[in-house]
Amino acid sequence: MKIGLLSDTHSFLDENIFKYFSEVDEIWHAGDIGNIEVANRLEAFKPFRAVYGNIDGEPLRTRYPKDQIFVMGGVSVWMTHIGGYPPRYNSRTKNNIMKWNPKLFVCGHSHILKIMPDPKRRGSICINPGAAGKYGLHHEKTVVRFELKAARIQNLEVIKLGKRAKI
């Protein structure tokens, strides 16, 4: 399974995402979608999984959960919007990681691209794809592509969409 991962679009959808995600099997959005139109366009393009973020209003909170917990390609996944990073997870994340023990933890919120192993949980990884939108403190819009195959995360790529426009 090829995955296209993004977060923090904040109602803005860079058209290059459609080019970079043209060959993925699913698109995942780690919250702060911004509006229903962004979600509708991504859902019309590819199978779509999302969680709502702190800026998402009722239409998105009704459609998407706070957490997505699933297994794909033999990899257990937990996706939520606000989580922190290893070893500095917030308390909710720490408790749920101990409970669910995902091999892949995906979050957004910070607008900071981070891909890092969890040193306390061998073989597990945390991915925050940064921010694909134009609102926030980030300087460059980023998304991530990877594959889930044979219980492994493979061929992970960071895609830079260009500088965030000054607003």
C-alpha positions in Angstrom: 0.0 0.0 0.0 1.3 3.4 -1.0 0.3 6.2 1.3 0.2 10.0 0.8 0.3 11.7 4.2 -0.5 15.4 4.9 -1.6 17.6 7.8 -2.6 21.2 8.6 -4.0 22.3 5.3 -6.1 24.9 7.1 -8.6 25.2 4.1 -5.8 25.4 1.5 -5.1 22.6 -0.9 -1.9 22.9 -3.0 -2.6 21.6 -6.4 0.8 19.8 -6.5 -0.6 17.3 -4.0 -2.6 15.7 -6.8 0.6 15.2 -8.9 2.6 13.9 -6.0 -0.2 11.6 -4.7 -1.3 10.4 -8.2 0.2 6.9 -7.5 -0.7 6.4 -3.9 -3.4 3.9 -2.8 -4.7 6.1 0.1 -4.4 9.6 1.4 -4.2 10.2 5.1 -4.8 13.6 6.7 -3.6 14.1 10.3 -6.0 16.9 11.1 -6.6 20.7 10.8 -8.2 20.1 7.4 -9.9 23.5 7.7 -13.1 23.0 5.6 -15.2 20.3 4.1 -14.3 21.3 0.5 -10.6 20.2 1.0 -11.8 16.9 2.4 -14.3 16.4 -0.5 -11.6 17.0 -3.1 -9.2 14.6 -1.5 -12.0 12.0 -1.0 -13.0 12.3 -4.7 -9.4 11.8 -5.7 -8.3 8.7 -3.7 -9.5 6.6 -0.7 -9.2 9.0 2.2 -8.6 8.6 6.0 -8.6 11.6 8.3 -8.8 12.8 11.8 -10.1 16.1 12.9 -7.9 18.8 14.3 -8.3 21.6 16.8 -9.4 24.1 14.2 -11.8 21.8 12.5 -15.5 22.7 13.0 -18.6 20.6 13.4 -18.9 19.3 9.8 -15.4 17.8 9.9 -15.7 16.6 13.5 -19.0 14.8 12.5 -17.4 13.1 9.5 -14.0 12.2 11.0 -12.9 10.8 14.4 -10.4 12.2 16.8 -8.3 9.0 16.4 -7.9 6.4 13.6 -6.6 3.1 14.8 -6.1 0.4 12.2 -3.7 -2.2 10.7 -2.5 -1.8 7.1 0.1 -3.8 5.3 0.8 -5.6 8.6 1.6 -2.3 10.3 -0.4 -1.1 13.3 -1.2 2.6 13.0 -2.5 5.2 15.3 -3.3 8.6 13.8 -4.4 11.6 15.8 -3.9 15.4 15.5 -2.2 16.5 18.7 0.4 14.0 20.1 3.9 15.3 20.7 7.0 13.3 19.9 9.1 10.6 21.4 10.0 10.8 24.2 8.0 13.9 24.9 4.5 12.7 24.1 1.6 14.5 25.8 0.0 12.4 28.6 -3.0 11.3 26.4 -0.6 10.0 23.7 1.7 8.3 26.3 -1.2 6.4 27.8 -2.7 5.4 24.4 0.7 4.3 23.0 1.1 2.0 26.0 -2.4 0.7 25.4 -2.3 0.2 21.6 1.4 -0.1 20.9 1.3 1.1 17.3 4.2 0.5 15.0 3.4 3.8 13.3 2.2 6.9 15.2 1.0 9.8 13.0 0.2 13.2 14.2 0.1 16.8 13.0 -0.5 20.1 14.8 3.0 21.5 15.2 3.5 22.3 11.5 7.0 20.9 12.0 8.1 18.0 9.8 9.5 15.2 12.0 10.1 11.6 11.2 11.8 9.8 14.1 12.0 6.4 15.8 10.6 6.0 19.3 13.7 4.9 21.3 11.6 3.3 24.0 9.6 1.1 21.5 11.9 -0.8 19.2 10.8 -0.7 15.6 8.2 2.0 16.0 8.2 5.3 14.2 6.5 8.7 14.7 5.7 10.8 11.6 4.5 14.4 11.5 4.3 15.4 7.9 4.6 19.1 8.7 2.1 21.5 7.2 0.7 21.4 3.7 -1.2 24.7 4.1 -0.2 28.3 4.0 -1.2 29.3 7.5 1.2 28.9 10.4 4.8 29.4 11.4 6.3 26.9 9.0 8.5 28.2 6.2 7.9 25.4 3.7 4.9 23.3 2.8 5.6 19.5 3.2 3.9 16.2 2.7 5.2 12.6 3.0 4.8 9.5 0.9 5.7 5.9 2.0 4.7 2.3 1.6 3.4 -0.2 4.1 4.5 -3.7 3.0 5.2 -7.0 4.7 4.7 -5.3 8.1 7.3 -2.6 7.3 7.3 1.1 6.6 9.4 1.4 3.4 10.4 4.0 0.7 9.6 7.0 2.9 9.9 10.3 1.1 9.5 13.9 2.2 8.1 16.1 -0.5 8.6 19.9 -0.4 5.7 21.8 -2.0 7.5 25.2 -1.8 7.6 28.1 0.4 4.6 29.0 2.5 3.1 32.2 1.1 3.3 35.2 3.3 -0.2 36.2 4.4 
